[in-house]
Amino acid sequence: MKTPLAWLQLSHERIRLLVAMAGISFANLLMFMQFGFRDALFESAVVLHRRVKGDVFLMSPESTALIAMASFSQRRLYQSLGVEGVEAIYPIYLDFALWKNPETKATRAIMAIGINPVDDVLDFPGLAEHQHEIKRENGILFDRLSRPEFGPVPDWFASEKLVETEAGGQRLTVVELFELGASFGADGNILVSDQTFLNLFPNRQRGVIDMGVIVLAPETDPGPVIARLKTTLPNDVMVMSRQEFIDFEKNYWQTATAIGFIFSLGAGMGFIVGIVIVYQILYTDVADHLPEYATLKAMGYGDRYLLGVVFQQALILAVIGYAPGFGISSILYVLTAQATSLPMAMTLGKAATVLLLTVVMCVGSGAIAIRKLSAADPADIF
């Protein structure tokens, strides 16, 4: 049985090993949190997109994202009914209203989603049984996952307290709750009827919508239908498949804003920090044991063996440093999701990506540190 030289050297200096573990865990923590916030940004931005029941979507070419929608005529939706394969159409209104906290009276922008109360177009938990209740004049459904700055609406409603407030100059009554969730673009959401929506935004005209949803007949291939729609409809609307609709939103946050770049840069900084820490640990270890390495050379061990010892140390550091970083990050994901209502979750892909980066980080540091081994000359000892 071979002597585990790499592990023995690392464990001989326990304080140094603990410092190395802490440094690598900190670098992992930085990468996990940056990737977590970035992915939460993208996922929260498309929660509504995933909840809309549709196969094809119409948007104005002037729209850039869900938080900056441009309106277009509902006539385009009616025109799409003449295309073979189209079974149903649904209009959706989107805009931000100034919501007044019913407790503190502070105001904050909230996203208003307007639909026809009889349209089965959204798939929100708690919506199917209560959607008809928005038929009431200025009756709304409040997103229970909205940020607490909008007031203790879910708690008041659960205690059967009448929840009334103002938005857009209108007196609103919360008739039920649903679940959608906050995003980087919208801290909270309300679901209203198309008539209530027009009351909230008197400058908006009926029939001028923000999103058109098209449902295709069962077992219909969306590709040919989308091609026919693009040929039939004027250029004042964009025709997108469901995946294109989702990618359109993600692309905005990734390329048109600095947020995606900032989070990626933060992860890169964590990677660099890890390289510096591991390099210092391995370089110091090699320098401290240079006479021992020279002795091994004199005994007949080649450079390949010595390099293998250093790379084994790098891999050991990667594994034992990754474990606590993964555990702490998983806990922080849960706490962050509870505090911000953002969909932060540890996924297999994220865990594998950071593990791979950790291995590359440690092995790369080892590759730099082994240059010191060239100085391990037996002639310096004998």
C-alpha positions as YAML, in Angstrom:
chain: A
units: angstrom
residues:
- id: 1
  name: MET
  ca: [0.00, 0.00, 0.00]
- id: 2
  name: LYS
  ca: [1.44, 3.35, -1.08]
- id: 3
  name: THR
  ca: [2.08, 6.03, 1.51]
- id: 4
  name: PRO
  ca: [-0.48, 8.86, 1.09]
- id: 5
  name: LEU
  ca: [2.27, 11.47, 0.95]
- id: 6
  name: ALA
  ca: [0.03, 14.26, -0.36]
- id: 7
  name: TRP
  ca: [-2.48, 13.91, 2.48]
- id: 8
  name: LEU
  ca: [0.22, 13.47, 5.13]
- id: 9
  name: GLN
  ca: [1.89, 16.70, 4.07]
- id: 10
  name: LEU
  ca: [-1.38, 18.62, 4.14]
- id: 11
  name: SER
  ca: [-2.52, 17.21, 7.47]
- id: 12
  name: HIS
  ca: [0.88, 17.67, 9.11]
- id: 13
  name: GLU
  ca: [0.23, 21.43, 9.37]
- id: 14
  name: ARG
  ca: [-3.35, 21.40, 10.60]
- id: 15
  name: ILE
  ca: [-3.66, 25.15, 11.04]
- id: 16
  name: ARG
  ca: [-2.50, 25.68, 7.47]
- id: 17
  name: LEU
  ca: [-4.96, 23.03, 6.28]
- id: 18
  name: LEU
  ca: [-7.85, 24.72, 8.10]
- id: 19
  name: VAL
  ca: [-6.87, 28.08, 6.63]
- id: 20
  name: ALA
  ca: [-6.81, 26.52, 3.16]
- id: 21
  name: MET
  ca: [-10.24, 24.95, 3.70]
- id: 22
  name: ALA
  ca: [-11.65, 28.27, 4.91]
- id: 23
  name: GLY
  ca: [-10.18, 30.12, 1.95]
- id: 24
  name: ILE
  ca: [-11.53, 27.67, -0.62]
- id: 25
  name: SER
  ca: [-14.92, 27.57, 1.11]
- id: 26
  name: PHE
  ca: [-15.05, 31.35, 1.02]
- id: 27
  name: ALA
  ca: [-14.24, 31.35, -2.70]
- id: 28
  name: ASN
  ca: [-16.96, 28.72, -3.24]
- id: 29
  name: LEU
  ca: [-19.38, 30.79, -1.21]
- id: 30
  name: LEU
  ca: [-18.73, 33.81, -3.41]
- id: 31
  name: MET
  ca: [-19.28, 31.81, -6.59]
- id: 32
  name: PHE
  ca: [-22.38, 30.05, -5.28]
- id: 33
  name: MET
  ca: [-24.03, 33.29, -4.15]
- id: 34
  name: GLN
  ca: [-23.23, 35.15, -7.37]
- id: 35
  name: PHE
  ca: [-24.51, 32.29, -9.52]
- id: 36
  name: GLY
  ca: [-27.52, 31.98, -7.22]
- id: 37
  name: PHE
  ca: [-28.49, 35.64, -7.54]
- id: 38
  name: ARG
  ca: [-27.91, 35.56, -11.30]
- id: 39
  name: ASP
  ca: [-30.06, 32.46, -11.81]
- id: 40
  name: ALA
  ca: [-32.71, 33.83, -9.44]
- id: 41
  name: LEU
  ca: [-32.79, 36.97, -11.56]
- id: 42
  name: PHE
  ca: [-33.39, 35.02, -14.75]
- id: 43
  name: GLU
  ca: [-35.92, 32.63, -13.22]
- id: 44
  name: SER
  ca: [-37.90, 35.32, -11.40]
- id: 45
  name: ALA
  ca: [-38.03, 37.33, -14.61]
- id: 46
  name: VAL
  ca: [-39.84, 34.51, -16.45]
- id: 47
  name: VAL
  ca: [-42.15, 33.20, -13.73]
- id: 48
  name: LEU
  ca: [-45.14, 34.88, -15.36]
- id: 49
  name: HIS
  ca: [-44.05, 33.66, -18.79]
- id: 50
  name: ARG
  ca: [-44.07, 30.06, -17.56]
- id: 51
  name: ARG
  ca: [-47.49, 30.50, -15.92]
- id: 52
  name: VAL
  ca: [-49.26, 31.69, -19.06]
- id: 53
  name: LYS
  ca: [-51.20, 28.93, -20.80]
- id: 54
  name: GLY
  ca: [-50.32, 29.42, -24.43]
- id: 55
  name: ASP
  ca: [-48.32, 28.11, -27.36]
- id: 56
  name: VAL
  ca: [-47.67, 31.31, -29.33]
- id: 57
  name: PHE
  ca: [-47.28, 34.85, -28.06]
- id: 58
  name: LEU
  ca: [-47.74, 38.25, -29.66]
- id: 59
  name: MET
  ca: [-45.84, 41.35, -28.49]
- id: 60
  name: SER
  ca: [-45.13, 44.79, -29.81]
- id: 61
  name: PRO
  ca: [-41.68, 45.14, -31.43]
- id: 62
  name: GLU
  ca: [-41.16, 48.13, -29.14]
- id: 63
  name: SER
  ca: [-41.39, 45.94, -26.03]
- id: 64
  name: THR
  ca: [-38.05, 45.23, -24.38]
- id: 65
  name: ALA
  ca: [-39.06, 43.23, -21.30]
- id: 66
  name: LEU
  ca: [-42.00, 42.52, -19.03]
- id: 67
  name: ILE
  ca: [-41.25, 45.72, -17.11]
- id: 68
  name: ALA
  ca: [-41.24, 47.79, -20.31]
- id: 69
  name: MET
  ca: [-44.09, 46.53, -22.47]
- id: 70
  name: ALA
  ca: [-45.44, 48.49, -25.42]
- id: 71
  name: SER
  ca: [-49.09, 48.11, -26.39]
- id: 72
  name: PHE
  ca: [-50.57, 46.97, -29.67]
- id: 73
  name: SER
  ca: [-54.03, 46.54, -31.13]
- id: 74
  name: GLN
  ca: [-56.08, 43.51, -30.09]
- id: 75
  name: ARG
  ca: [-57.17, 43.27, -33.72]
- id: 76
  name: ARG
  ca: [-53.94, 41.34, -34.37]
- id: 77
  name: LEU
  ca: [-55.21, 38.61, -32.05]
- id: 78
  name: TYR
  ca: [-58.53, 38.44, -33.91]
- id: 79
  name: GLN
  ca: [-56.64, 38.23, -37.22]
- id: 80
  name: SER
  ca: [-54.69, 35.24, -35.93]
- id: 81
  name: LEU
  ca: [-57.97, 33.30, -35.56]
- id: 82
  name: GLY
  ca: [-58.04, 33.04, -39.34]
- id: 83
  name: VAL
  ca: [-54.80, 31.07, -39.40]
- id: 84
  name: GLU
  ca: [-55.11, 27.31, -39.55]
- id: 85
  name: GLY
  ca: [-54.18, 25.62, -36.28]
- id: 86
  name: VAL
  ca: [-55.22, 28.48, -33.98]
- id: 87
  name: GLU
  ca: [-57.86, 27.36, -31.49]
- id: 88
  name: ALA
  ca: [-58.20, 30.22, -28.96]
- id: 89
  name: ILE
  ca: [-56.85, 33.68, -28.19]
- id: 90
  name: TYR
  ca: [-56.50, 35.63, -24.94]
- id: 91
  name: PRO
  ca: [-55.50, 39.26, -24.35]
- id: 92
  name: ILE
  ca: [-53.43, 40.30, -21.32]
- id: 93
  name: TYR
  ca: [-52.88, 43.82, -19.97]
- id: 94
  name: LEU
  ca: [-49.70, 44.68, -18.03]
- id: 95
  name: ASP
  ca: [-48.65, 47.88, -16.29]
- id: 96
  name: PHE
  ca: [-47.36, 49.27, -12.99]
- id: 97
  name: ALA
  ca: [-49.71, 51.02, -10.57]
- id: 98
  name: LEU
  ca: [-48.80, 53.00, -7.45]
- id: 99
  name: TRP
  ca: [-49.94, 50.82, -4.54]
- id: 100
  name: LYS
  ca: [-50.64, 52.32, -1.13]
- id: 101
  name: ASN
  ca: [-49.61, 50.17, 1.84]
- id: 102
  name: PRO
  ca: [-52.89, 49.73, 3.79]
- id: 103
  name: GLU
  ca: [-51.00, 49.89, 7.09]
- id: 104
  name: THR
  ca: [-48.30, 52.56, 6.66]
- id: 105
  name: LYS
  ca: [-49.85, 54.42, 3.67]
- id: 106
  name: ALA
  ca: [-46.45, 54.35, 1.94]
- id: 107
  name: THR
  ca: [-46.63, 53.96, -1.83]
- id: 108
  name: ARG
  ca: [-44.76, 51.51, -4.03]
- id: 109
  name: ALA
  ca: [-45.08, 50.39, -7.66]
- id: 110
  name: ILE
  ca: [-46.85, 47.07, -8.11]
- id: 111
  name: MET
  ca: [-47.42, 45.13, -11.31]
- id: 112
  name: ALA
  ca: [-51.07, 44.90, -12.37]
- id: 113
  name: ILE
  ca: [-52.04, 41.96, -14.58]
- id: 114
  name: GLY
  ca: [-55.36, 42.42, -16.33]
- id: 115
  name: ILE
  ca: [-57.34, 39.56, -17.89]
- id: 116
  name: ASN
  ca: [-60.89, 38.71, -18.83]
- id: 117
  name: PRO
  ca: [-62.27, 36.97, -15.71]
- id: 118
  name: VAL
  ca: [-63.66, 34.08, -17.79]
- id: 119
  name: ASP
  ca: [-60.39, 33.36, -19.65]
- id: 120
  name: ASP
  ca: [-58.47, 30.29, -18.54]
- id: 121
  name: VAL
  ca: [-55.10, 31.78, -19.49]
- id: 122
  name: LEU
  ca: [-53.06, 31.79, -16.26]
- id: 123
  name: ASP
  ca: [-51.88, 28.90, -14.12]
- id: 124
  name: PHE
  ca: [-51.26, 30.35, -10.65]
- id: 125
  name: PRO
  ca: [-51.64, 28.37, -7.43]
- id: 126
  name: GLY
  ca: [-54.90, 29.40, -5.81]
- id: 127
  name: LEU
  ca: [-56.26, 31.06, -8.95]
- id: 128
  name: ALA
  ca: [-58.60, 28.52, -10.54]
- id: 129
  name: GLU
  ca: [-61.09, 28.55, -7.66]
- id: 130
  name: HIS
  ca: [-61.14, 32.32, -7.19]
- id: 131
  name: GLN
  ca: [-60.54, 33.93, -10.58]
- id: 132
  name: HIS
  ca: [-64.25, 34.65, -11.00]
- id: 133
  name: GLU
  ca: [-64.13, 36.89, -7.92]
- id: 134
  name: ILE
  ca: [-62.29, 39.64, -9.82]
- id: 135
  name: LYS
  ca: [-65.59, 40.25, -11.64]
- id: 136
  name: ARG
  ca: [-66.49, 42.38, -8.62]
- id: 137
  name: GLU
  ca: [-65.99, 46.08, -9.25]
- id: 138
  name: ASN
  ca: [-62.41, 46.98, -8.25]
- id: 139
  name: GLY
  ca: [-61.99, 43.57, -6.62]
- id: 140
  name: ILE
  ca: [-58.46, 42.22, -6.95]
- id: 141
  name: LEU
  ca: [-56.38, 39.13, -6.21]
- id: 142
  name: PHE
  ca: [-53.18, 39.93, -4.30]
- id: 143
  name: ASP
  ca: [-49.95, 37.96, -4.75]
- id: 144
  name: ARG
  ca: [-49.21, 36.49, -1.31]
- id: 145
  name: LEU
  ca: [-45.51, 36.18, -2.31]
- id: 146
  name: SER
  ca: [-45.14, 39.92, -2.84]
- id: 147
  name: ARG
  ca: [-42.55, 41.71, -0.76]
- id: 148
  name: PRO
  ca: [-43.65, 42.81, 2.74]
- id: 149
  name: GLU
  ca: [-43.28, 46.49, 1.81]
- id: 150
  name: PHE
  ca: [-46.76, 46.28, 0.28]
- id: 151
  name: GLY
  ca: [-48.23, 45.68, 3.71]
- id: 152
  name: PRO
  ca: [-49.45, 42.73, 5.80]
- id: 153
  name: VAL
  ca: [-52.10, 41.87, 3.24]
- id: 154
  name: PRO
  ca: [-51.79, 38.04, 3.47]
- id: 155
  name: ASP
  ca: [-51.93, 38.14, 7.29]
- id: 156
  name: TRP
  ca: [-54.92, 40.48, 7.35]
- id: 157
  name: PHE
  ca: [-56.74, 38.41, 4.77]
- id: 158
  name: ALA
  ca: [-56.01, 35.18, 6.67]
- id: 159
  name: SER
  ca: [-57.51, 36.74, 9.80]
- id: 160
  name: GLU
  ca: [-60.65, 37.59, 7.76]
- id: 161
  name: LYS
  ca: [-59.97, 41.29, 8.06]
- id: 162
  name: LEU
  ca: [-61.28, 43.44, 5.24]
- id: 163
  name: VAL
  ca: [-58.29, 44.55, 3.16]
- id: 164
  name: GLU
  ca: [-58.90, 47.78, 1.28]
- id: 165
  name: THR
  ca: [-56.36, 50.18, -0.16]
- id: 166
  name: GLU
  ca: [-55.75, 52.51, -3.08]
- id: 167
  name: ALA
  ca: [-53.88, 52.17, -6.34]
- id: 168
  name: GLY
  ca: [-53.95, 54.35, -9.38]
- id: 169
  name: GLY
  ca: [-56.46, 56.63, -7.67]
- id: 170
  name: GLN
  ca: [-58.95, 53.77, -7.28]
- id: 171
  name: ARG
  ca: [-60.27, 52.16, -4.12]
- id: 172
  name: LEU
  ca: [-59.45, 48.45, -4.30]
- id: 173
  name: THR
  ca: [-60.63, 45.49, -2.26]
- id: 174
  name: VAL
  ca: [-58.58, 42.31, -1.93]
- id: 175
  name: VAL
  ca: [-61.04, 39.48, -2.54]
- id: 176
  name: GLU
  ca: [-58.56, 36.58, -2.59]
- id: 177
  name: LEU
  ca: [-54.86, 35.67, -2.76]
- id: 178
  name: PHE
  ca: [-52.81, 33.88, -5.39]
- id: 179
  name: GLU
  ca: [-49.13, 32.96, -5.75]
- id: 180
  name: LEU
  ca: [-46.75, 34.29, -8.38]
- id: 181
  name: GLY
  ca: [-43.69, 35.72, -6.63]
- id: 182
  name: ALA
  ca: [-41.52, 38.84, -6.71]
- id: 183
  name: SER
  ca: [-38.87, 39.40, -9.34]
- id: 184
  name: PHE
  ca: [-36.06, 41.85, -9.95]
- id: 185
  name: GLY
  ca: [-38.47, 43.84, -12.10]
- id: 186
  name: ALA
  ca: [-41.61, 43.66, -9.95]
- id: 187
  name: ASP
  ca: [-41.65, 43.47, -6.15]
- id: 188
  name: GLY
  ca: [-45.30, 42.50, -6.07]
- id: 189
  name: ASN
  ca: [-48.29, 41.64, -8.25]
- id: 190
  name: ILE
  ca: [-52.05, 42.01, -8.34]
- id: 191
  name: LEU
  ca: [-54.47, 40.27, -10.68]
- id: 192
  name: VAL
  ca: [-57.45, 42.30, -11.87]
- id: 193
  name: SER
  ca: [-60.20, 42.10, -14.44]
- id: 194
  name: ASP
  ca: [-59.77, 43.94, -17.71]
- id: 195
  name: GLN
  ca: [-62.39, 46.46, -16.59]
- id: 196
  name: THR
  ca: [-60.62, 47.14, -13.27]
- id: 197
  name: PHE
  ca: [-57.36, 47.47, -15.15]
- id: 198
  name: LEU
  ca: [-58.83, 50.19, -17.35]
- id: 199
  name: ASN
  ca: [-60.12, 51.92, -14.21]
- id: 200
  name: LEU
  ca: [-56.59, 51.90, -12.78]
- id: 201
  name: PHE
  ca: [-55.15, 53.27, -16.01]
- id: 202
  name: PRO
  ca: [-57.73, 55.66, -17.50]
- id: 203
  name: ASN
  ca: [-55.35, 56.66, -20.28]
- id: 204
  name: ARG
  ca: [-55.36, 53.12, -21.61]
- id: 205
  name: GLN
  ca: [-57.92, 52.16, -24.26]
- id: 206
  name: ARG
  ca: [-59.88, 48.93, -24.37]
- id: 207
  name: GLY
  ca: [-58.58, 46.72, -27.13]
- id: 208
  name: VAL
  ca: [-55.01, 48.03, -26.82]
- id: 209
  name: ILE
  ca: [-53.21, 45.18, -25.08]
- id: 210
  name: ASP
  ca: [-49.68, 44.31, -23.98]
- id: 211
  name: MET
  ca: [-49.54, 40.57, -24.62]
- id: 212
  name: GLY
  ca: [-51.46, 38.30, -26.94]
- id: 213
  name: VAL
  ca: [-51.74, 34.62, -26.09]
- id: 214
  name: ILE
  ca: [-52.58, 32.07, -28.76]
- id: 215
  name: VAL
  ca: [-53.57, 28.49, -27.97]
- id: 216
  name: LEU
  ca: [-53.16, 25.98, -30.78]
- id: 217
  name: ALA
  ca: [-55.31, 22.98, -31.53]
- id: 218
  name: PRO
  ca: [-54.19, 19.73, -29.86]
- id: 219
  name: GLU
  ca: [-51.22, 17.98, -31.51]
- id: 220
  name: THR
  ca: [-50.55, 21.00, -33.74]
- id: 221
  name: ASP
  ca: [-46.90, 21.69, -34.60]
- id: 222
  name: PRO
  ca: [-46.23, 25.31, -33.55]
- id: 223
  name: GLY
  ca: [-43.51, 25.84, -36.18]
- id: 224
  name: PRO
  ca: [-45.70, 26.00, -39.31]
- id: 225
  name: VAL
  ca: [-48.39, 27.99, -37.48]
- id: 226
  name: ILE
  ca: [-45.83, 30.57, -36.33]
- id: 227
  name: ALA
  ca: [-44.53, 30.83, -39.91]
- id: 228
  name: ARG
  ca: [-48.07, 31.43, -41.21]
- id: 229
  name: LEU
  ca: [-48.74, 34.01, -38.50]
- id: 230
  name: LYS
  ca: [-45.58, 35.92, -39.37]
- id: 231
  name: THR
  ca: [-46.68, 35.99, -42.98]
- id: 232
  name: THR
  ca: [-50.28, 36.95, -42.20]
- id: 233
  name: LEU
  ca: [-49.84, 39.56, -39.47]
- id: 234
  name: PRO
  ca: [-48.31, 43.02, -40.06]
- id: 235
  name: ASN
  ca: [-44.86, 43.94, -38.75]
- id: 236
  name: ASP
  ca: [-46.32, 45.85, -35.82]
- id: 237
  name: VAL
  ca: [-46.35, 42.64, -33.75]
- id: 238
  name: MET
  ca: [-43.72, 40.02, -32.97]
- id: 239
  name: VAL
  ca: [-44.74, 36.35, -33.15]
- id: 240
  name: MET
  ca: [-42.85, 34.06, -30.76]
- id: 241
  name: SER
  ca: [-42.98, 30.50, -29.57]
- id: 242
  name: ARG
  ca: [-43.10, 29.82, -25.83]
- id: 243
  name: GLN
  ca: [-39.34, 29.24, -25.63]
- id: 244
  name: GLU
  ca: [-38.60, 32.34, -27.71]
- id: 245
  name: PHE
  ca: [-40.90, 34.30, -25.41]
- id: 246
  name: ILE
  ca: [-38.92, 33.12, -22.36]
- id: 247
  name: ASP
  ca: [-35.53, 33.63, -24.03]
- id: 248
  name: PHE
  ca: [-36.55, 37.15, -25.07]
- id: 249
  name: GLU
  ca: [-37.00, 38.13, -21.42]
- id: 250
  name: LYS
  ca: [-33.84, 36.41, -20.22]
- id: 251
  name: ASN
  ca: [-31.80, 37.99, -22.98]
- id: 252
  name: TYR
  ca: [-32.90, 41.46, -21.86]
- id: 253
  name: TRP
  ca: [-31.65, 40.95, -18.31]
- id: 254
  name: GLN
  ca: [-28.46, 39.27, -19.49]
- id: 255
  name: THR
  ca: [-27.40, 41.67, -22.22]
- id: 256
  name: ALA
  ca: [-29.37, 44.91, -21.96]
- id: 257
  name: THR
  ca: [-28.68, 45.47, -18.26]
- id: 258
  name: ALA
  ca: [-25.53, 45.40, -16.16]
- id: 259
  name: ILE
  ca: [-27.01, 43.01, -13.62]
- id: 260
  name: GLY
  ca: [-26.08, 39.77, -15.38]
- id: 261
  name: PHE
  ca: [-22.56, 41.03, -16.03]
- id: 262
  name: ILE
  ca: [-22.12, 42.11, -12.41]
- id: 263
  name: PHE
  ca: [-23.07, 38.72, -11.02]
- id: 264
  name: SER
  ca: [-20.80, 36.91, -13.50]
- id: 265
  name: LEU
  ca: [-17.98, 39.28, -12.60]
- id: 266
  name: GLY
  ca: [-18.56, 38.57, -8.90]
- id: 267
  name: ALA
  ca: [-18.28, 34.83, -9.55]
- id: 268
  name: GLY
  ca: [-15.08, 35.44, -11.51]
- id: 269
  name: MET
  ca: [-13.63, 37.42, -8.61]
- id: 270
  name: GLY
  ca: [-14.40, 34.53, -6.26]
- id: 271
  name: PHE
  ca: [-12.59, 32.20, -8.66]
- id: 272
  name: ILE
  ca: [-9.52, 34.46, -8.68]
- id: 273
  name: VAL
  ca: [-9.56, 34.76, -4.89]
- id: 274
  name: GLY
  ca: [-9.57, 30.97, -4.66]
- id: 275
  name: ILE
  ca: [-6.62, 30.66, -7.04]
- id: 276
  name: VAL
  ca: [-4.56, 33.10, -4.98]
- id: 277
  name: ILE
  ca: [-5.38, 31.35, -1.69]
- id: 278
  name: VAL
  ca: [-4.65, 27.83, -2.96]
- id: 279
  name: TYR
  ca: [-1.49, 28.96, -4.71]
- id: 280
  name: GLN
  ca: [-0.17, 30.51, -1.52]
- id: 281
  name: ILE
  ca: [-0.91, 27.33, 0.44]
- id: 282
  name: LEU
  ca: [0.68, 24.98, -2.09]
- id: 283
  name: TYR
  ca: [3.66, 27.23, -2.81]
- id: 284
  name: THR
  ca: [4.39, 27.58, 0.91]
- id: 285
  name: ASP
  ca: [4.06, 23.83, 1.37]
- id: 286
  name: VAL
  ca: [6.47, 23.11, -1.48]
- id: 287
  name: ALA
  ca: [8.95, 25.72, -0.23]
- id: 288
  name: ASP
  ca: [8.84, 24.35, 3.34]
- id: 289
  name: HIS
  ca: [9.43, 20.79, 2.16]
- id: 290
  name: LEU
  ca: [11.96, 21.55, -0.55]
- id: 291
  name: PRO
  ca: [14.72, 19.52, 1.19]
- id: 292
  name: GLU
  ca: [12.37, 16.55, 1.43]
- id: 293
  name: TYR
  ca: [11.54, 16.80, -2.26]
- id: 294
  name: ALA
  ca: [15.27, 16.98, -3.05]
- id: 295
  name: THR
  ca: [15.82, 13.88, -0.93]
- id: 296
  name: LEU
  ca: [13.14, 12.03, -2.87]
- id: 297
  name: LYS
  ca: [14.88, 13.03, -6.09]
- id: 298
  name: ALA
  ca: [18.17, 11.68, -4.72]
- id: 299
  name: MET
  ca: [16.39, 8.41, -3.87]
- id: 300
  name: GLY
  ca: [15.37, 8.03, -7.50]
- id: 301
  name: TYR
  ca: [11.86, 9.51, -7.60]
- id: 302
  name: GLY
  ca: [11.32, 11.43, -10.82]
- id: 303
  name: ASP
  ca: [9.75, 14.82, -11.41]
- id: 304
  name: ARG
  ca: [6.51, 13.15, -12.55]
- id: 305
  name: TYR
  ca: [6.03, 11.58, -9.12]
- id: 306
  name: LEU
  ca: [6.71, 14.87, -7.33]
- id: 307
  name: LEU
  ca: [4.36, 16.75, -9.60]
- id: 308
  name: GLY
  ca: [1.73, 14.11, -8.92]
- id: 309
  name: VAL
  ca: [2.06, 14.72, -5.17]
- id: 310
  name: VAL
  ca: [1.38, 18.43, -5.62]
- id: 311
  name: PHE
  ca: [-1.59, 17.81, -7.89]
- id: 312
  name: GLN
  ca: [-2.99, 15.31, -5.39]
- id: 313
  name: GLN
  ca: [-2.74, 17.98, -2.72]
- id: 314
  name: ALA
  ca: [-4.61, 20.37, -5.01]
- id: 315
  name: LEU
  ca: [-7.42, 17.86, -5.59]
- id: 316
  name: ILE
  ca: [-7.69, 17.07, -1.88]
- id: 317
  name: LEU
  ca: [-7.96, 20.77, -1.09]
- id: 318
  name: ALA
  ca: [-10.64, 21.14, -3.78]
- id: 319
  name: VAL
  ca: [-12.80, 18.38, -2.28]
- id: 320
  name: ILE
  ca: [-12.46, 19.23, 1.42]
- id: 321
  name: GLY
  ca: [-12.85, 22.96, 0.73]
- id: 322
  name: TYR
  ca: [-15.89, 22.48, -1.50]
- id: 323
  name: ALA
  ca: [-17.96, 20.55, 1.05]
- id: 324
  name: PRO
  ca: [-18.39, 23.31, 3.68]
- id: 325
  name: GLY
  ca: [-18.82, 25.95, 0.96]
- id: 326
  name: PHE
  ca: [-21.64, 23.89, -0.56]
- id: 327
  name: GLY
  ca: [-23.31, 23.36, 2.81]
- id: 328
  name: ILE
  ca: [-23.17, 27.01, 3.89]
- id: 329
  name: SER
  ca: [-24.37, 28.19, 0.48]
- id: 330
  name: SER
  ca: [-27.35, 25.82, 0.59]
- id: 331
  name: ILE
  ca: [-28.41, 27.31, 3.91]
- id: 332
  name: LEU
  ca: [-27.94, 30.87, 2.64]
- id: 333
  name: TYR
  ca: [-30.03, 30.06, -0.44]
- id: 334
  name: VAL
  ca: [-32.95, 29.09, 1.77]
- id: 335
  name: LEU
  ca: [-32.57, 32.16, 3.99]
- id: 336
  name: THR
  ca: [-32.26, 34.49, 0.98]
- id: 337
  name: ALA
  ca: [-35.32, 32.99, -0.71]
- id: 338
  name: GLN
  ca: [-37.34, 33.51, 2.47]
- id: 339
  name: ALA
  ca: [-36.14, 37.10, 2.89]
- id: 340
  name: THR
  ca: [-36.47, 38.24, -0.73]
- id: 341
  name: SER
  ca: [-39.11, 35.89, -2.23]
- id: 342
  name: LEU
  ca: [-36.66, 35.22, -5.06]
- id: 343
  name: PRO
  ca: [-36.47, 31.66, -6.48]
- id: 344
  name: MET
  ca: [-32.99, 30.86, -5.15]
- id: 345
  name: ALA
  ca: [-32.41, 27.11, -5.00]
- id: 346
  name: MET
  ca: [-29.44, 24.80, -5.10]
- id: 347
  name: THR
  ca: [-29.52, 22.78, -8.30]
- id: 348
  name: LEU
  ca: [-27.42, 19.89, -9.53]
- id: 349
  name: GLY
  ca: [-26.13, 21.94, -12.44]
- id: 350
  name: LYS
  ca: [-25.07, 24.80, -10.18]
- id: 351
  name: ALA
  ca: [-23.37, 22.45, -7.71]
- id: 352
  name: ALA
  ca: [-21.52, 20.66, -10.53]
- id: 353
  name: THR
  ca: [-20.42, 23.95, -12.12]
- id: 354
  name: VAL
  ca: [-18.92, 25.30, -8.90]
- id: 355
  name: LEU
  ca: [-17.27, 21.92, -8.16]
- id: 356
  name: LEU
  ca: [-15.69, 21.93, -11.61]
- id: 357
  name: LEU
  ca: [-14.50, 25.51, -11.14]
- id: 358
  name: THR
  ca: [-13.08, 24.57, -7.73]
- id: 359
  name: VAL
  ca: [-11.12, 21.66, -9.22]
- id: 360
  name: VAL
  ca: [-9.82, 23.88, -12.03]
- id: 361
  name: MET
  ca: [-8.99, 26.58, -9.48]
- id: 362
  name: CYS
  ca: [-6.98, 24.22, -7.28]
- id: 363
  name: VAL
  ca: [-5.27, 22.29, -10.09]
- id: 364
  name: GLY
  ca: [-4.37, 25.58, -11.81]
- id: 365
  name: SER
  ca: [-2.88, 26.87, -8.58]
- id: 366
  name: GLY
  ca: [-0.92, 23.63, -8.23]
- id: 367
  name: ALA
  ca: [0.39, 23.99, -11.78]
- id: 368
  name: ILE
  ca: [1.79, 27.42, -10.88]
- id: 369
  name: ALA
  ca: [3.19, 26.25, -7.53]
- id: 370
  name: ILE
  ca: [5.13, 23.28, -8.96]
- id: 371
  name: ARG
  ca: [7.57, 25.61, -10.63]
- id: 372
  name: LYS
  ca: [9.28, 25.76, -7.24]
- id: 373
  name: LEU
  ca: [10.07, 22.05, -7.54]
- id: 374
  name: SER
  ca: [12.66, 22.81, -10.20]
- id: 375
  name: ALA
  ca: [14.74, 24.24, -7.35]
- id: 376
  name: ALA
  ca: [14.71, 20.91, -5.49]
- id: 377
  name: ASP
  ca: [18.30, 19.94, -6.36]
- id: 378
  name: PRO
  ca: [19.85, 17.05, -4.40]
- id: 379
  name: ALA
  ca: [23.22, 18.76, -4.77]
- id: 380
  name: ASP
  ca: [21.99, 21.51, -2.42]
- id: 381
  name: ILE
  ca: [21.58, 18.94, 0.35]
- id: 382
  name: PHE
  ca: [24.56, 16.63, -0.04]
...
